[in-house]
Amino acid sequence: MVIINMEKRKNLMKQIIKGILVFFIFYYSSYLQLIPIIVFNIQKITGPLQVLLSCFSNILLVMILFFLYLPELRKEWKIFRKNLAENIDTGTKLWLVGLLGMMIANTLINLIFQSGQANNEQAVQSMIDSLPWIMVINAGILAPFTEEIVFRKTFRNIFHNKWVFILCSGLCFGFMHVLGNSTTLADYLYFIPYSSLGIAFAYMYEKTDTVFTSISFHMFHNLALILASIFLY
């Protein structure tokens, strides 16, 4: 019994250290953009160039996360494929619940504060306007993968209690989307709609036991919004 407990503690410590490393890499991943800036001696960063630099750093981040979690990702990909229909059904229901919560929260914040879009959404929209089809790849495919690994995979490896994992994962996901570019109370309150979606993604990971369910629906969500922005606005 003592040996088993020691093994569990050692494994938990490894996951905590790995989680801290992953968050450090994720938080400072924008510094990867310095590689092409230095190599090509870039002096001025325009809007389109910023999108390309962001895409570059996200590609490197995806590669790093793949390397760190490859054995687990292989295992969870098999689970996702084996139970594909069930995973899609579960994911669809939970995504719709998360989306509804997001829409209600956004509506209430807009009605009370007359705030318009969240700052994060405005920043993304500006990047879409600069290079729309690169943003399909960057925000529609790369970002959902990295965010699901960081906020779902990493959290689930550390928090083994179902509800602690779901709440911590969802709330941290929400705060991540408002920190750094918020100046007013309304700006910070946008963590609620983002958290609603984050909790839905965490719950679908917990229910299906594969992070590829939440990755798939996160990609679907982002791609739908980006394509709507491109074709409707």
Summary of the structure (lengths in Angstrom):
residues: 233
radius of gyration: 18.5
end to end distance: 61.9
largest distance: 62.0
contacts: 743
relative contact order: 0.14
helix: 87%
strand: 0%
